[in-house]
Amino acid sequence: MIRRSKGERVFELFNILLMILLSIVFLYPYVNQLAISLNDARDTARGGVYLWPRTVTWDNYDAIFKNTQFVNASVVSVMRVLVGTLMALFVTYSAAYALSKRTLPGRMGITTYLLIPMFISGGLIPTFVLFRFIGIMNTFWVYILPGLFSFYNMIIFRTFLHTIPSSLEESVMLDGANSIQIMTHIYIPLSMPVIATVTLWLAVGQWNDWTTTLFFVQSKALHTLQYMMYRLLKESELIVQMVAERARQGLASSESEAAKITPESMKAATLMMSTLPIVCVYPFLQKYFVKGIMIGAIKE
């Protein structure tokens, strides 16, 4: 057993206490909002709700799930993550596979051409005009097509593909396999760690994005969950509209519903619903983020 000096033990104790303090600082806002979302709105208005609900109720979540606009936004967000992530993986990985071939004519010129938009953007107005010209404004494809290719993710893929011995591909080609078969049966199975990394990046980016809806979508049928949360944080009138909609549907009287639901409680419940998937998934997949950064740092 290695004996540690007094200074090393003090330093270790200091690190432990610092980590505990930082954990409390980072976790408290989220736990506080969770307690408010589960607490009776009228009781929350009195104050004093910090780490756990004083009067437990599901009224806030019940109001959210019975709101057709919120349910539709959740479906749009899930479909956007699934379709956008899969299509972006296909396009980006295919480009990386092609550009990883040193025999590709004009390989360096193509790479330079794809690199330029990474540093130089046309800006919001040209992007708006472009989307309108190609007809994806106010459609579901405005969430998908602009993010199909990422130069950074392509570099991550290409760098990993360069670590696979070329002799493996040559031996498979001798057996009569073509480029598509080599990519799907050899390279993709070997690339699953880096594919998992990029998949996580793409899914988180699609789930968290709300500015695309703000700038390029007017139809309420295409609003996403994150944009709904943005509106709830900015517009208390939306909560009044939700209450009125429930009253029109005969689910509750406007007076009783207004007494049970407040802007503060609805914001907390919506925040929980929009962040819960990422909060649950990220701790288990964090290692892929680190691994992806390390892969990208390897010199070709």
DRENDO-1510 file (C-alpha; in Angstrom, 1 decimal, always signed):
<recs>
REC; n; res; u; v; w
REC; 1; MET; +0.0; +0.0; +0.0 .
REC; 2; ILE; +1.4; +3.4; -1.0 .
REC; 3; ARG; +1.5; +5.9; +1.8 .
REC; 4; ARG; +0.5; +9.4; +1.0 .
REC; 5; SER; +1.8; +12.5; +2.5 .
REC; 6; LYS; -0.3; +14.9; +4.6 .
REC; 7; GLY; -0.3; +17.4; +1.8 .
REC; 8; GLU; -1.6; +14.8; -0.7 .
REC; 9; ARG; -4.4; +13.8; +1.6 .
REC; 10; VAL; -5.4; +17.5; +2.2 .
REC; 11; PHE; -5.3; +18.1; -1.6 .
REC; 12; GLU; -7.5; +15.0; -2.2 .
REC; 13; LEU; -10.0; +16.2; +0.5 .
REC; 14; PHE; -10.1; +19.7; -1.1 .
REC; 15; ASN; -10.9; +18.1; -4.5 .
REC; 16; ILE; -13.7; +16.0; -3.1 .
REC; 17; LEU; -15.2; +19.0; -1.3 .
REC; 18; LEU; -14.9; +21.1; -4.4 .
REC; 19; MET; -16.6; +18.5; -6.6 .
REC; 20; ILE; -19.4; +18.1; -4.1 .
REC; 21; LEU; -19.9; +21.9; -4.1 .
REC; 22; LEU; -19.9; +22.1; -7.8 .
REC; 23; SER; -22.4; +19.2; -8.1 .
REC; 24; ILE; -24.8; +21.0; -5.7 .
REC; 25; VAL; -24.4; +24.3; -7.6 .
REC; 26; PHE; -25.1; +22.6; -11.0 .
REC; 27; LEU; -27.9; +20.3; -9.8 .
REC; 28; TYR; -29.9; +22.6; -7.6 .
REC; 29; PRO; -31.6; +24.6; -10.4 .
REC; 30; TYR; -32.8; +21.4; -12.1 .
REC; 31; VAL; -34.0; +19.8; -8.8 .
REC; 32; ASN; -35.7; +23.0; -7.9 .
REC; 33; GLN; -37.6; +23.1; -11.2 .
REC; 34; LEU; -38.6; +19.5; -10.8 .
REC; 35; ALA; -40.0; +20.2; -7.3 .
REC; 36; ILE; -42.0; +23.2; -8.7 .
REC; 37; SER; -43.3; +21.1; -11.6 .
REC; 38; LEU; -44.6; +18.5; -9.1 .
REC; 39; ASN; -46.0; +20.9; -6.6 .
REC; 40; ASP; -49.5; +22.4; -6.5 .
REC; 41; ALA; -49.4; +25.7; -8.4 .
REC; 42; ARG; -51.4; +27.6; -5.7 .
REC; 43; ASP; -49.0; +26.3; -3.0 .
REC; 44; THR; -46.0; +27.2; -5.1 .
REC; 45; ALA; -47.2; +30.8; -5.3 .
REC; 46; ARG; -46.7; +31.0; -1.5 .
REC; 47; GLY; -43.0; +30.3; -2.0 .
REC; 48; GLY; -40.7; +28.1; +0.0 .
REC; 49; VAL; -40.5; +25.2; -2.6 .
REC; 50; TYR; -36.8; +24.4; -3.0 .
REC; 51; LEU; -35.7; +20.7; -3.3 .
REC; 52; TRP; -38.9; +18.7; -3.0 .
REC; 53; PRO; -42.6; +19.4; -3.6 .
REC; 54; ARG; -44.7; +20.4; -0.6 .
REC; 55; THR; -48.0; +19.4; -2.1 .
REC; 56; VAL; -47.5; +16.8; -4.8 .
REC; 57; THR; -49.8; +16.9; -7.8 .
REC; 58; TRP; -49.7; +15.9; -11.5 .
REC; 59; ASP; -52.0; +18.7; -12.6 .
REC; 60; ASN; -49.1; +20.5; -14.4 .
REC; 61; TYR; -48.1; +17.5; -16.5 .
REC; 62; ASP; -51.7; +16.6; -17.0 .
REC; 63; ALA; -52.4; +20.0; -18.6 .
REC; 64; ILE; -49.3; +19.6; -20.8 .
REC; 65; PHE; -50.2; +16.1; -22.1 .
REC; 66; LYS; -53.8; +17.0; -22.8 .
REC; 67; ASN; -52.8; +20.0; -24.9 .
REC; 68; THR; -52.9; +19.0; -28.5 .
REC; 69; GLN; -50.2; +21.6; -29.5 .
REC; 70; PHE; -47.7; +20.3; -27.0 .
REC; 71; VAL; -48.3; +16.6; -28.1 .
REC; 72; ASN; -47.9; +17.6; -31.7 .
REC; 73; ALA; -44.7; +19.5; -31.0 .
REC; 74; SER; -43.3; +16.4; -29.2 .
REC; 75; VAL; -44.1; +14.2; -32.2 .
REC; 76; VAL; -42.4; +16.7; -34.6 .
REC; 77; SER; -39.3; +16.8; -32.3 .
REC; 78; VAL; -39.0; +13.0; -32.2 .
REC; 79; MET; -39.5; +12.6; -35.9 .
REC; 80; ARG; -37.0; +15.4; -36.5 .
REC; 81; VAL; -34.3; +13.6; -34.4 .
REC; 82; LEU; -34.9; +10.2; -36.0 .
REC; 83; VAL; -35.1; +11.3; -39.6 .
REC; 84; GLY; -32.5; +14.1; -39.4 .
REC; 85; THR; -29.9; +12.0; -37.5 .
REC; 86; LEU; -30.2; +8.9; -39.8 .
REC; 87; MET; -30.0; +10.9; -43.0 .
REC; 88; ALA; -27.1; +13.1; -41.8 .
REC; 89; LEU; -25.2; +10.0; -40.8 .
REC; 90; PHE; -25.7; +8.5; -44.2 .
REC; 91; VAL; -24.6; +11.6; -46.2 .
REC; 92; THR; -21.7; +12.5; -43.9 .
REC; 93; TYR; -20.3; +9.0; -43.6 .
REC; 94; SER; -20.6; +8.4; -47.4 .
REC; 95; ALA; -18.7; +11.7; -48.1 .
REC; 96; ALA; -16.0; +10.7; -45.5 .
REC; 97; TYR; -15.7; +7.3; -47.1 .
REC; 98; ALA; -15.2; +8.8; -50.6 .
REC; 99; LEU; -12.7; +11.5; -49.4 .
REC; 100; SER; -10.7; +8.9; -47.4 .
REC; 101; LYS; -9.6; +7.4; -50.7 .
REC; 102; ARG; -6.2; +8.9; -51.6 .
REC; 103; THR; -6.7; +7.9; -55.2 .
REC; 104; LEU; -9.9; +10.1; -55.5 .
REC; 105; PRO; -9.2; +12.7; -58.3 .
REC; 106; GLY; -9.4; +16.2; -56.9 .
REC; 107; ARG; -9.6; +15.0; -53.3 .
REC; 108; MET; -7.8; +18.0; -51.8 .
REC; 109; GLY; -9.8; +20.5; -53.9 .
REC; 110; ILE; -13.1; +19.0; -52.8 .
REC; 111; THR; -12.0; +19.0; -49.2 .
REC; 112; THR; -11.0; +22.7; -49.4 .
REC; 113; TYR; -14.3; +23.5; -51.1 .
REC; 114; LEU; -16.2; +21.8; -48.3 .
REC; 115; LEU; -14.1; +23.5; -45.7 .
REC; 116; ILE; -14.9; +27.1; -46.7 .
REC; 117; PRO; -18.5; +27.2; -45.5 .
REC; 118; MET; -17.3; +26.0; -42.1 .
REC; 119; PHE; -15.6; +29.3; -41.5 .
REC; 120; ILE; -17.6; +31.7; -43.8 .
REC; 121; SER; -21.4; +31.8; -43.6 .
REC; 122; GLY; -23.8; +33.7; -45.8 .
REC; 123; GLY; -25.7; +35.0; -42.8 .
REC; 124; LEU; -29.4; +34.8; -41.9 .
REC; 125; ILE; -30.9; +36.8; -44.7 .
REC; 126; PRO; -29.2; +34.9; -47.6 .
REC; 127; THR; -30.1; +31.6; -45.8 .
REC; 128; PHE; -33.7; +32.8; -45.6 .
REC; 129; VAL; -33.7; +33.7; -49.3 .
REC; 130; LEU; -32.1; +30.3; -50.2 .
REC; 131; PHE; -34.6; +28.3; -48.2 .
REC; 132; ARG; -37.5; +30.1; -49.7 .
REC; 133; PHE; -36.1; +29.7; -53.2 .
REC; 134; ILE; -35.6; +25.9; -52.9 .
REC; 135; GLY; -39.1; +25.6; -51.4 .
REC; 136; ILE; -38.3; +24.2; -47.9 .
REC; 137; MET; -39.6; +27.2; -45.9 .
REC; 138; ASN; -42.4; +26.2; -43.6 .
REC; 139; THR; -42.0; +22.5; -44.3 .
REC; 140; PHE; -40.6; +19.6; -42.3 .
REC; 141; TRP; -37.6; +19.4; -44.6 .
REC; 142; VAL; -36.2; +22.7; -43.3 .
REC; 143; TYR; -35.2; +20.7; -40.2 .
REC; 144; ILE; -33.5; +18.0; -42.2 .
REC; 145; LEU; -31.8; +19.2; -45.4 .
REC; 146; PRO; -29.6; +22.0; -44.1 .
REC; 147; GLY; -28.0; +19.7; -41.5 .
REC; 148; LEU; -27.4; +16.7; -43.8 .
REC; 149; PHE; -23.6; +17.4; -44.1 .
REC; 150; SER; -21.2; +18.6; -41.4 .
REC; 151; PHE; -17.6; +19.1; -42.4 .
REC; 152; TYR; -16.4; +18.6; -38.8 .
REC; 153; ASN; -18.3; +15.3; -38.5 .
REC; 154; MET; -16.9; +14.3; -41.9 .
REC; 155; ILE; -13.4; +14.9; -40.7 .
REC; 156; ILE; -14.1; +12.8; -37.6 .
REC; 157; PHE; -15.3; +9.9; -39.8 .
REC; 158; ARG; -12.4; +10.3; -42.3 .
REC; 159; THR; -9.8; +10.4; -39.6 .
REC; 160; PHE; -11.1; +7.1; -38.2 .
REC; 161; LEU; -11.3; +5.5; -41.6 .
REC; 162; HIS; -7.6; +6.2; -42.1 .
REC; 163; THR; -6.8; +4.1; -39.1 .
REC; 164; ILE; -8.3; +1.0; -40.8 .
REC; 165; PRO; -5.5; -0.9; -42.7 .
REC; 166; SER; -5.9; -0.6; -46.5 .
REC; 167; SER; -4.8; -4.2; -46.9 .
REC; 168; LEU; -8.1; -5.2; -45.5 .
REC; 169; GLU; -10.0; -3.5; -48.3 .
REC; 170; GLU; -7.6; -4.9; -50.9 .
REC; 171; SER; -8.2; -8.4; -49.7 .
REC; 172; VAL; -11.9; -8.0; -49.9 .
REC; 173; MET; -11.7; -6.5; -53.4 .
REC; 174; LEU; -9.8; -9.6; -54.5 .
REC; 175; ASP; -12.9; -11.6; -53.5 .
REC; 176; GLY; -15.0; -9.5; -55.9 .
REC; 177; ALA; -16.6; -6.9; -53.5 .
REC; 178; ASN; -17.4; -3.4; -54.8 .
REC; 179; SER; -17.0; -0.1; -53.0 .
REC; 180; ILE; -20.6; -0.1; -51.7 .
REC; 181; GLN; -20.2; -3.6; -50.3 .
REC; 182; ILE; -16.9; -2.7; -48.7 .
REC; 183; MET; -18.4; +0.3; -47.0 .
REC; 184; THR; -21.5; -1.4; -45.7 .
REC; 185; HIS; -20.0; -4.8; -44.7 .
REC; 186; ILE; -16.4; -3.8; -43.7 .
REC; 187; TYR; -16.0; -0.2; -42.8 .
REC; 188; ILE; -19.4; +0.6; -41.1 .
REC; 189; PRO; -19.2; -2.4; -38.6 .
REC; 190; LEU; -15.6; -1.3; -37.7 .
REC; 191; SER; -16.7; +2.3; -37.4 .
REC; 192; MET; -19.5; +1.7; -34.8 .
REC; 193; PRO; -17.7; +3.6; -32.0 .
REC; 194; VAL; -17.2; +6.8; -34.0 .
REC; 195; ILE; -20.7; +6.4; -35.5 .
REC; 196; ALA; -22.1; +6.2; -32.0 .
REC; 197; THR; -20.2; +9.4; -31.2 .
REC; 198; VAL; -21.5; +11.4; -34.1 .
REC; 199; THR; -25.0; +10.0; -33.7 .
REC; 200; LEU; -25.1; +11.4; -30.2 .
REC; 201; TRP; -23.9; +14.8; -31.4 .
REC; 202; LEU; -26.4; +14.9; -34.2 .
REC; 203; ALA; -29.3; +13.8; -32.0 .
REC; 204; VAL; -28.5; +16.3; -29.3 .
REC; 205; GLY; -28.2; +19.1; -31.8 .
REC; 206; GLN; -31.5; +18.2; -33.5 .
REC; 207; TRP; -33.3; +17.9; -30.1 .
REC; 208; ASN; -32.0; +21.2; -28.7 .
REC; 209; ASP; -32.5; +23.4; -31.8 .
REC; 210; TRP; -35.3; +25.9; -31.6 .
REC; 211; THR; -34.0; +28.8; -33.8 .
REC; 212; THR; -34.8; +27.0; -37.0 .
REC; 213; THR; -38.5; +27.0; -36.0 .
REC; 214; LEU; -38.3; +30.6; -35.0 .
REC; 215; PHE; -36.8; +31.8; -38.3 .
REC; 216; PHE; -38.1; +29.5; -40.9 .
REC; 217; VAL; -41.4; +27.9; -39.7 .
REC; 218; GLN; -44.8; +29.6; -39.3 .
REC; 219; SER; -47.1; +26.7; -39.3 .
REC; 220; LYS; -48.1; +25.6; -35.7 .
REC; 221; ALA; -48.3; +22.0; -36.9 .
REC; 222; LEU; -44.5; +22.0; -37.4 .
REC; 223; HIS; -43.5; +23.7; -34.2 .
REC; 224; THR; -41.0; +21.7; -32.1 .
REC; 225; LEU; -40.9; +21.0; -28.4 .
REC; 226; GLN; -37.9; +23.2; -27.8 .
REC; 227; TYR; -39.7; +26.1; -29.6 .
REC; 228; MET; -42.7; +25.5; -27.4 .
REC; 229; MET; -40.5; +25.8; -24.3 .
REC; 230; TYR; -39.0; +29.0; -25.7 .
REC; 231; ARG; -42.5; +30.4; -26.1 .
REC; 232; LEU; -43.5; +29.4; -22.6 .
REC; 233; LEU; -40.5; +31.1; -21.2 .
REC; 234; LYS; -41.2; +34.3; -23.2 .
REC; 235; GLU; -45.0; +34.4; -23.5 .
REC; 236; SER; -47.2; +33.9; -20.5 .
REC; 237; GLU; -50.1; +34.4; -22.8 .
REC; 238; LEU; -49.5; +31.0; -24.3 .
REC; 239; ILE; -50.5; +29.4; -20.9 .
REC; 240; VAL; -53.7; +31.3; -20.9 .
REC; 241; GLN; -54.4; +30.0; -24.4 .
REC; 242; MET; -53.7; +26.4; -23.3 .
REC; 243; VAL; -56.2; +26.9; -20.4 .
REC; 244; ALA; -58.8; +28.3; -22.7 .
REC; 245; GLU; -58.4; +25.4; -25.1 .
REC; 246; ARG; -59.0; +22.9; -22.4 .
REC; 247; ALA; -62.0; +24.8; -21.3 .
REC; 248; ARG; -63.4; +24.8; -24.9 .
REC; 249; GLN; -62.8; +21.0; -25.0 .
REC; 250; GLY; -64.8; +20.6; -21.8 .
REC; 251; LEU; -61.9; +19.2; -19.9 .
REC; 252; ALA; -62.1; +21.8; -17.2 .
REC; 253; SER; -63.7; +25.1; -16.4 .
REC; 254; SER; -61.4; +28.1; -17.0 .
REC; 255; GLU; -61.8; +29.2; -13.4 .
REC; 256; SER; -60.8; +25.9; -11.8 .
REC; 257; GLU; -58.0; +25.4; -14.4 .
REC; 258; ALA; -56.6; +28.8; -13.8 .
REC; 259; ALA; -56.5; +28.1; -10.1 .
REC; 260; LYS; -54.6; +24.9; -10.6 .
REC; 261; ILE; -52.1; +26.1; -13.3 .
REC; 262; THR; -49.8; +29.1; -13.2 .
REC; 263; PRO; -47.1; +30.3; -15.6 .
REC; 264; GLU; -44.4; +29.3; -13.1 .
REC; 265; SER; -45.7; +25.7; -12.7 .
REC; 266; MET; -46.2; +25.3; -16.5 .
REC; 267; LYS; -42.8; +26.5; -17.3 .
REC; 268; ALA; -41.2; +24.1; -14.8 .
REC; 269; ALA; -43.2; +21.2; -16.1 .
REC; 270; THR; -42.4; +22.0; -19.8 .
REC; 271; LEU; -38.7; +22.4; -18.9 .
REC; 272; MET; -38.7; +18.9; -17.3 .
REC; 273; MET; -40.4; +17.3; -20.3 .
REC; 274; SER; -38.1; +19.0; -22.9 .
REC; 275; THR; -34.8; +18.3; -21.0 .
REC; 276; LEU; -35.5; +14.8; -19.5 .
REC; 277; PRO; -34.5; +12.7; -22.5 .
REC; 278; ILE; -31.1; +14.4; -22.8 .
REC; 279; VAL; -30.5; +14.3; -19.0 .
REC; 280; CYS; -31.3; +10.6; -18.9 .
REC; 281; VAL; -29.2; +9.6; -21.9 .
REC; 282; TYR; -26.1; +11.9; -21.7 .
REC; 283; PRO; -24.5; +10.5; -18.5 .
REC; 284; PHE; -24.4; +7.0; -20.0 .
REC; 285; LEU; -23.0; +8.2; -23.4 .
REC; 286; GLN; -20.7; +10.9; -22.2 .
REC; 287; LYS; -17.7; +8.6; -22.9 .
REC; 288; TYR; -18.5; +8.7; -26.6 .
REC; 289; PHE; -18.2; +12.5; -26.6 .
REC; 290; VAL; -14.7; +12.2; -25.1 .
REC; 291; LYS; -13.7; +9.4; -27.5 .
REC; 292; GLY; -15.0; +11.4; -30.5 .
REC; 293; ILE; -12.8; +14.4; -29.5 .
REC; 294; MET; -9.8; +12.1; -29.1 .
REC; 295; ILE; -10.4; +10.5; -32.5 .
REC; 296; GLY; -10.6; +14.0; -34.1 .
REC; 297; ALA; -7.3; +15.0; -32.5 .
REC; 298; ILE; -5.4; +12.1; -34.2 .
REC; 299; LYS; -3.1; +13.3; -37.0 .
REC; 300; GLU; -3.7; +11.7; -40.3 .
</recs>
